[in-house]
Amino acid sequence: MAATASADFSAKIWDCNTGECLATLQHEHIVRTIAFPPNNRPLMVATGGFEKKLRIFDISQYKASSKVPSSASGAALANSSINDGNSNSSESPASPDGITRQVSDAGTFEVGEGVHKGAIKSIIWLPSETLVTIADDNKIRWFDIRTQSLLKDYDLTGTIGSCEINPDGTVISVAAGKTAYFFSGVEPGQLIKKVDTKYDVSCVAYHAEKAQFVVGGSSDTWVRIYDYNTGKELEVNRGHHGPVWTVAMTPDGKMYGTGSEDGTVKLWKFTQDPYGLWK
């Protein structure tokens, strides 16, 4: 499955094989971000945007024309684990940690009600039943899904950009102002380090094995690579013709992709060995 968030006040779930829209999750304002739980058969998604609400949806209860229920109490769903079982069952067996998976009648609930004071720009769903958000109120936050409560937050400086987790799940990278922040992917709220640059940073992706990170900028069209340990700029890649708003590593770390306001997505080789179409 794939998921998209849109300015048409909706989030949609898609079948990647057929292109069919499986579910439409209607909102009351622009939806900026959507995230699946980290398993192979997700039945839930988290959404955020200009509503300033972090929501969890049980997508097994929605169809392509579905709307958000007017009552979003979801206490039963809040106590559920990430469900990778049979979507036709209203209650599946207990998860490995002993928490019974249940389905809420409402199909949706809000996590951290009233906490966000700005639009939510990015969400990461961690294996520990923790959601991470960054918002325009210049904070990164960690939430416990089970209790629907705030665990930790951290103040960021400058215009908020992207929030990504590296492929092995150990480091969360955040772009804000001219700074790249690196937080633990395991311990909520733990800042590992931050690296100040000379440029506006709109997105950042970290490669643990190389100890390097890649950034895109909002004030130019270039993609820069930095040494994680020293903060030294190592390389500048040119090719885009507009600001670069997103960057992500492939799971094997041998390639990264960038997305730009010029309407293109570019793939960049990140290894000295032959890889894919590059020899």
C-alpha distance (Angstrom), angle and dihedral (degrees) to the residues before:
residue distance angle dihedral
M1 . . .
A2 3.77 . .
A3 3.79 129.9 .
T4 3.80 132.8 -154.3
A5 3.80 133.7 -167.9
S6 3.78 118.6 -151.6
A7 3.81 146.9 -170.8
D8 3.83 87.4 -124.2
F9 3.84 87.4 82.8
S10 3.79 93.9 -103.8
A11 3.78 144.4 97.6
K12 3.79 119.3 -148.5
I13 3.80 135.0 -158.0
W14 3.80 116.8 -147.4
D15 3.79 138.0 -164.2
C16 3.82 104.1 -125.2
N17 3.81 92.9 -154.8
T18 3.81 100.1 49.9
G19 3.80 102.7 21.2
E20 3.80 89.1 -126.2
C21 3.80 119.8 150.3
L22 3.80 105.0 -121.6
A23 3.79 99.3 -177.5
T24 3.79 141.2 4.1
L25 3.79 117.2 -152.7
Q26 3.79 107.5 -162.2
H27 3.82 119.5 -150.3
E28 3.80 135.5 -176.6
H29 3.82 96.1 -119.0
I30 3.82 142.7 13.1
V31 3.81 114.1 -43.9
R32 3.82 111.3 -141.0
T33 3.79 104.0 176.4
I34 3.81 143.5 16.9
A35 3.81 131.5 -174.0
F36 3.80 136.8 -169.5
P37 3.81 122.8 -146.7
P38 3.83 112.4 -103.3
N39 3.80 100.6 -96.8
N40 3.79 136.9 97.1
R41 3.82 97.6 -111.8
P42 3.79 107.4 37.7
L43 3.80 118.9 -175.0
M44 3.77 95.8 177.2
V45 3.80 137.3 56.2
A46 3.79 134.7 -170.5
T47 3.81 121.1 -139.2
G48 3.79 136.4 -171.8
G49 3.77 140.6 169.5
F50 3.78 143.9 117.4
E51 3.82 92.0 -16.9
K52 3.83 85.7 72.2
K53 3.81 87.3 -134.8
L54 3.81 127.3 126.9
R55 3.79 104.8 -147.7
I56 3.80 135.0 -174.7
F57 3.80 118.1 -152.5
D58 3.80 128.1 -165.0
I59 3.80 95.3 -142.3
S60 3.81 93.1 -168.7
Q61 3.83 86.8 75.1
Y62 3.79 95.6 54.2
K63 3.77 133.9 78.4
A64 3.79 130.4 -166.4
S65 3.81 93.4 -82.8
S66 3.80 97.3 39.1
K67 3.80 123.3 131.3
V68 3.78 129.8 -153.8
P69 3.84 109.2 -87.9
S70 3.79 112.6 -111.6
S71 3.80 90.1 -127.1
A72 3.80 112.7 58.8
S73 3.80 101.7 178.7
G74 3.89 99.2 135.4
A75 3.78 100.0 167.8
A76 3.79 92.0 144.4
L77 3.80 92.5 48.4
A78 3.78 90.5 47.5
N79 3.79 89.4 62.3
S80 3.79 92.6 49.8
S81 3.77 127.9 104.5
I82 3.78 124.3 -129.5
N83 3.79 100.6 -68.9
D84 3.77 116.8 -136.9
G85 3.77 94.5 156.8
N86 3.82 135.2 92.6
S87 3.80 111.1 -35.7
N88 3.83 90.9 -154.8
S89 3.77 92.1 65.7
S90 3.82 120.0 88.9
E91 3.79 90.1 -154.6
S92 3.77 124.8 23.1
P93 3.81 129.7 -168.1
A94 3.77 121.7 -72.7
S95 3.77 117.0 -79.0
P96 3.81 121.2 -117.3
D97 3.80 90.3 -92.5
G98 3.81 91.0 55.6
I99 3.81 97.8 -107.5
T100 3.80 113.0 136.2
R101 3.77 114.0 -126.6
Q102 3.76 110.2 -130.1
V103 3.78 135.5 171.0
S104 3.79 121.6 -127.3
D105 3.80 120.0 -131.4
A106 3.79 89.0 -135.3
G107 3.81 93.8 51.6
T108 3.80 92.9 -144.1
F109 3.79 141.3 54.0
E110 3.77 138.7 177.5
V111 3.80 123.6 -114.3
G112 3.81 117.7 -148.7
E113 3.78 95.5 4.8
G114 3.80 112.0 -146.0
V115 3.82 94.8 2.1
H116 3.82 99.6 110.4
K117 3.81 114.3 76.6
G118 3.81 95.2 -180.0
A119 3.79 137.9 40.2
I120 3.80 113.6 -69.2
K121 3.82 109.1 -118.8
S122 3.80 103.7 178.5
I123 3.81 140.8 13.9
I124 3.80 131.0 -164.5
W125 3.82 120.3 -169.3
L126 3.80 109.4 -152.2
P127 3.85 125.7 -157.5
S128 3.83 89.4 -116.8
E129 3.85 91.3 71.4
T130 3.79 87.9 -101.3
L131 3.80 125.8 133.6
V132 3.79 121.1 -152.8
T133 3.81 121.0 -159.0
I134 3.77 137.7 179.1
A135 3.78 119.7 -160.0
D136 3.77 141.8 -177.8
D137 3.80 89.8 -101.5
N138 3.84 84.6 77.8
K139 3.78 97.9 -109.9
I140 3.77 136.4 119.7
R141 3.81 111.5 -151.1
W142 3.80 138.3 -169.0
F143 3.82 119.8 -149.8
D144 3.81 132.4 -169.1
I145 3.80 107.0 -133.1
R146 3.81 94.0 -158.3
T147 3.80 94.8 56.8
Q148 3.83 95.5 27.0
S149 3.80 87.2 -133.4
L150 3.80 138.4 130.5
L151 3.81 114.1 -101.1
K152 3.80 103.2 179.3
D153 3.79 141.5 -17.0
Y154 3.79 136.1 -165.5
D155 3.80 130.6 -160.8
L156 3.80 116.6 -122.3
T157 3.80 127.3 -160.2
G158 3.79 124.2 -131.9
T159 3.79 134.9 4.6
I160 3.81 110.9 -20.3
G161 3.79 116.5 -117.3
S162 3.80 128.8 167.0
C163 3.79 135.8 -23.0
E164 3.81 118.8 -153.1
I165 3.79 137.7 166.3
N166 3.80 120.0 -141.0
P167 3.84 118.4 -115.4
D168 3.82 95.8 -98.5
G169 3.80 91.9 49.8
T170 3.80 96.9 -123.0
V171 3.82 102.3 111.0
I172 3.81 132.8 42.5
S173 3.82 112.6 -155.3
V174 3.80 120.6 -155.6
A175 3.81 129.6 -173.5
A176 3.81 118.0 -151.3
G177 3.79 128.8 155.4
K178 3.79 107.7 -38.3
T179 3.81 93.5 -29.1
A180 3.80 135.8 94.8
Y181 3.81 111.8 -151.2
F182 3.80 123.7 -160.4
F183 3.80 120.1 -160.1
S184 3.77 132.2 179.4
G185 3.79 113.5 -91.9
V186 3.81 89.3 -151.3
E187 3.81 107.6 38.4
P188 3.85 113.1 56.1
G189 3.78 114.2 -124.7
Q190 3.79 97.1 6.4
L191 3.82 111.7 138.7
I192 3.81 110.2 -154.4
K193 3.78 96.5 -175.1
K194 3.78 144.4 -45.4
V195 3.80 129.4 -137.7
D196 3.80 121.9 -152.8
T197 3.81 117.4 -148.0
K198 3.81 135.4 -171.8
Y199 3.79 92.6 -116.7
D200 3.80 140.2 63.7
V201 3.81 106.2 -93.3
S202 3.81 116.2 -148.6
C203 3.82 99.4 168.1
V204 3.79 139.4 9.2
A205 3.82 137.0 -170.6
Y206 3.81 125.1 -171.1
H207 3.83 128.4 -144.6
A208 3.82 108.7 -160.3
E209 3.81 98.8 -168.6
K210 3.79 94.0 50.9
A211 3.82 92.5 37.7
Q212 3.81 88.1 -134.4
F213 3.78 135.3 118.2
V214 3.80 133.4 -154.4
V215 3.80 123.6 -141.9
G216 3.77 136.6 -173.4
G217 3.77 124.4 -156.7
S218 3.79 137.9 -138.1
S219 3.81 95.1 -151.0
D220 3.82 98.9 51.9
T221 3.81 140.2 20.6
W222 3.79 100.7 -113.5
V223 3.80 134.9 108.2
R224 3.80 115.2 -141.4
I225 3.80 132.0 -162.3
Y226 3.81 120.5 -152.0
D227 3.78 136.1 -170.9
Y228 3.81 106.4 -111.4
N229 3.81 95.0 -148.3
T230 3.80 100.1 44.9
G231 3.81 102.6 23.9
K232 3.82 89.4 -130.3
E233 3.80 118.3 151.1
L234 3.81 107.2 -117.7
E235 3.78 106.3 175.4
V236 3.82 142.9 4.7
N237 3.81 119.4 -151.0
R238 3.79 120.3 -160.8
G239 3.79 126.3 -164.9
H240 3.78 109.4 99.7
H241 3.80 122.1 94.4
G242 3.79 97.9 -156.0
P243 3.82 140.4 36.0
V244 3.81 114.4 -55.8
W245 3.80 110.0 -126.2
T246 3.79 104.6 173.3
V247 3.80 139.5 30.4
A248 3.81 130.8 176.4
M249 3.80 137.6 175.3
T250 3.79 123.1 -128.8
P251 3.83 114.0 -116.2
D252 3.82 91.2 -105.1
G253 3.82 91.6 49.2
K254 3.82 93.3 -130.0
M255 3.78 96.0 111.6
Y256 3.77 138.9 25.0
G257 3.77 132.3 -160.0
T258 3.81 130.4 -143.4
G259 3.79 131.2 -162.9
S260 3.79 122.3 -154.8
E261 3.77 142.4 -170.6
D262 3.82 85.6 -115.8
G263 3.82 87.1 79.6
T264 3.79 96.5 -108.5
V265 3.79 138.3 111.4
K266 3.80 114.1 -150.5
L267 3.81 129.4 -163.6
W268 3.79 119.1 -146.4
K269 3.79 126.7 -164.1
F270 3.83 111.7 -124.0
T271 3.80 101.7 -175.9
Q272 3.80 136.5 69.2
D273 3.82 91.2 -134.5
P274 3.81 126.0 83.5
Y275 3.78 109.8 -82.3
G276 3.79 131.5 178.8
L277 3.79 110.5 -49.2
W278 3.80 91.2 -6.2
K279 3.81 115.7 90.0
